[in-house]
Amino acid sequence: MHFSDLGLEPELLRAVADKGYDTPTPIQRQAIPAVLAGRDVLAGAQTGTGKTAGFVLPLLQKLGSAAGRAPRVLVLTPTRELAAQVAQSVKDYGTHKNLRARVIFGGAGEQPQIDGLRAGCDLLIATPGRLLDLANRGLADLSKVEHLVLDEADRMLDMGFIHDIRRVLRLLPEKRQNLLFSATYNDDIRALAARLLTDPVHVEVTPRNSTAERVEQVAYRVDKEHKRHLLVHLFQHGIDGTGPWF
């Protein structure tokens, strides 16, 4: 199967080709058609399997072209680093589309973010805390959101964002498409999905709670007083003794 088999429009296929991609990953093969069809999605896959493109590509297509000032897509992420990564994906895949994206997160000056919102955007990528702060001050209008994405939802729950997520949900229109993407597919995620999603398409391309294939895990049994010495040794010599990690 190729990206051209998924129903994506020429502008997006061109952007995918510009990135050097031809064959979609398993989660992209399943998620993209479901999102294009307007279905809610509950997707679980390991980090690095193409989850971001699995929702960015079809949402860029559903948006069409630039519209009003308020965002029609809201992507919530747990960290500023992930928010920046999603924003970069939107920029890469939307390079041939006339759409505006903004990213807002804490730990950075808010005025440029406020100015960006005032200038208008179609896609808003945000961390929950900064988004709620701006929304409560009347600086972020979420009344036009048609598509909500919770990205790395398991990390958001682990970091204690469930109450912030609920506050954000109360600011959104009731009628919208909801997409929940997560690196793990545990019972907490299923409980959140049950409250958030309506008749969702279930996409699970890896076993529940499996580890990333490219990550090697090693455990050492060591007394507490020796942990620091072991850590120094590993940094200097690596796991296999071939050299430092950096």
N, C-alpha and C positions, 0 to 999 in steps of 0.2 A: 504494500500500500504506500502511496505517496501523499504529500500534503494536498495535491490537486484533487485527490479523491474524497476530501473531507468537506467539500462545499465552500471553501474559502474563496473570496473574491480576488481578482488579479492583482490588486495593489498589495494585498497581504502575501500572496504567493511570491510576488517579486521581492518583498522584504525578507521572506524566509529564505529565498534563493540567495539574496545578498549576504545572508549570514552563513551560507554554505550548507544549509540543511535541505534534505530531500525526503527522508523517511521519518514520519512521526514516531514518537515513542509510544509504548502501550497506553499510558494515561492520556496522551494527546489524541490517540485514535478513538478512545472511548468518550473523553470529556468534550472535545470540540463539537462534534455533532449534537450532543445533548444540550450544550449551552446555546448553540445556534437555533435549536428547536424551542428555546425558551423554558426548558425544564430546570427545576432546582437540581443541584448536584451535590452529592456527598462523595468526595474523592479522597482516597488514602494512598499515598505512595512515598517511597523514600526520597529524601532530599537528593537532588541531582538527577531526577528522572524526567524533568521537563514540565513540572506542575505549573510553573508560571505561564509558559506559552499556552498551556492547556486552557487557561481562562482569558489571558490577554488577547490572543488572536481572535477568538469568536466575539468577545465584547467589543473590540475595535470595529468589527464588521457590523454588529448590531447597532452601534452608535451612528454609523453613517458618516456625517460630517459635523462640523462645529455648529452648536446651537446657541442657547442662552448663556447667562453668566454662571448659573448654579450647576454643580456637577450632576451628571446622570449616572455615573459609576462611582461607587465608593469601595476602595480596597483597604481593609484594616489589616495591619501587620503588627507583630509584637515588638519589633525593634527598628531603630532608625536605619540600621544597615540593610535590613530586609526591605524596608520602604524604598531606599535608594536603589536597590537591585530591581525591584518591580518597576520603578519609574524608568530605569534604564531600558528594561524590556519593552515598556510602552513606547519609549522613544525609538528603539531599534525597529520594532515591528510596525509602528505607525508612521515611519518616515515618509511614506507615500500617501498619507492621509491627512486631511485638514482637521486635526483634532488637537485639543489643548489639554495638557496634563499638568497637575501640580502635586508636589509632595510636601507634607508638613509633619514635623516630628519635634520632640523636645530635645534639649541639649544644644539648640542652635538659636540664633536670633530670630525672633518672631516677626519682625517688621517686614522683611522680604517675603515671608510666607503670607502675611496679611495682604501685602500689595498684590501678590499673585492671585489670591482669591478674589480680590476686588476687580482685577483685570478679567476674570472669568476663566472657567475651565470646564471640560467635559468629563475628565477622569480625575478623581482625587485619591491619592494614596496617602494614608495617614496612620500614625500610631494613636491609640485610643486617648491617652492623657492629653496631648496637645490638641487633638481634635475637639474634645469636650470643652477644654478651656476656651478655645476660639468660638465654638458654637454657643456656649453659655453667655458669651459677651456679644453675641449677634454678629460675629465676623465670619462665620461659616454657615452658609445656607444649605441644609440637607433636605429641603422639601421637595426637590426634583429628582431624587435618587431613584432610578429604575432597576439598578442591578447592584447587589451587595456581595462582596467577596470577603470571607474570613480566611486569610492566608496563614499557614502555620498555626492553625487554631489550637493544636495541642500545646504549643509553647505559650500562647496567650493564656490558656487556662493554668498552666504551670506557674506563670508569672503573676497570677492573681488578677487578671484583667476581666474576669467574668462580670463583675459589677459594672465596670466601665462599658463593656459590650452591651449590657442590658440598657444602660443609659443612652448609648448611641442608638440602639434599636428604637427607643421611644421617640427619637427625633426624626425617624424615617417614615416615608409613606408606607401604609400597610400593604399596598399592592406593589410587589416588586419581585424580581428574580433573585434567589439566594443561592450562593455557591460557597461550599465549605471545603477547603483544601487543607490537608493535614499530612504531616510526615508519618504520624502513627494513627492508628484507627482503634483507639481504646474505648472503654465503656463510657468515659466522661464525654468523649466526642460524640458518641451515639446519643447520649442524653441531650446534649446541646442541639444536635441535629433534629431530634424528635420535636423540640420546641420551635426550631427555626424554619425547618424545611417542609415543603408540601409535596408529597408524592415524589420524592427525589429519585434520580437515577443514581444507583450505587456503583462506584468505580473503585475497585481495590486491586491493584496490580502486584502487591507484595503481601506476604503473610503478615498478620497482625503482630505489631511490636518486633518485627524483624530488624536487624541492623543493616546499615548500608554495606553493600558488597565490597566497596572499595576501601572500607575502614577495617584495619587490622586491630583486634582487641587483645590485649595482653594483661594478665593480672599477676602481681607479685605479692607474696606473703612476706611481710617484713614488720619487725617491731617498730612501735611508734617513734622511738628515739632515733631510728635509722632511716626514716622516710626521707628526710632532707638529703642525706648522703646518697641515697638511691636516686633521687631526682637529679642531683648534680651529675652523677655517673651517667644517667641516661642521656642528659643533654650533651655531655662530652663525647660519649661513645656510641650512642644510639642503642636501639633494642638488640641488634645483632652484632654490636661491637665493631661495625665497619666505619664509624665516624660520627661526628656531631649531626644534630638535626638541622642545623642552620649554617 
